[in-house]
């Protein structure tokens, strides 16, 4: 079975005595490269329970915003709540 290969772009290392290396890049940008952010509603795992890091950060944001923490949120719901509370508290913004 033939293997699909990607074009190679030769790069030189900036360090003295550095080795050459190759970057593998697709000919056309993939959908993820064109739009890396996906709406949480479209996540295939969005209905799973929130992750540990989401839980921890959301607890911090809720405390700072004076809001009650809901430990029953899904991954998608937690992501949206984090964005909402970041706006409210000014956290996570550069």
N, C-alpha and C positions, 0 to 999 in steps of 0.2 A: 504494500500500500504506500503510495508516494506521500511524503510529508510536505506540508505547505511551508514555504520559507518566506521570510520577510526581507525586504531590501536592507542592506547594511550601510551605515554611515560611519566612515572612519574618523575617529577623533584622536587627537594627540593629548597626552597628559601634560599639564603645566609644570609638573615637578621634574627636576633634573633627574635623568635616569629612569623616568617613569615609563611604564609599558603602554603600548597602544591598546585601545579598547574599542569595541564596536557597540553602537547603539542600534537596537532593533526597533524600527518604526514601521507601522503599517502604511501602505500607499494612500489610503483614504482614512480620515478620522473616524473612529468608531462612535456610536451613539453616546457612549459614556464620556468620550473626549469632547464631543460637541456640547453636551449639557450634563456636566457631572453631578448637578444637584437634582434629586428626584423628589417630587412631592411625597410626603410621608403617606398620603392616601394610596399611592401607587406602589409602596413597598410590599414585596411578597411576604416579608416577615413582620409586617406592621401590626398584625393582630396578636403577636406573641407578647408576653409580659416584658415590661421595660428592662433594660440591662442594668447591671450593677452600677456602672459609671453614670448612666442616666439618673438612676435613683439617688445616688449621692449628690450629684450636681443639682438636681431638682429640689432636694431637701434644703440645700444651701440657699438656692434662689427663693424658695418659699419662705424661709426664715427671714431673709433680707427684705422681701417684699411684704411681709406681714400676712401671708396667705397660708391657708391650711394645706398640708401635703396630702395628696391622694395616692396611696400605695397600690391602687388597682388599675392604674393607667397602662395602656399597651405601649409598645415601642413608638408607634406613630403618634399617639396622643401625648406621650411624654416629650417627644421631639417638638411638637407644636407648643406645648406648655413652656418648655425651656425657651423657645424663641420669644414667646409672649412676655415671660418674666425677665428675659435679658433686656427687652425694650423698656420694661417698667423700671428695672434697677440700674440700667446702664452697664451691666456686666457683659462681657463677651464682645464688646464693640471696641474697635481700634480707634 
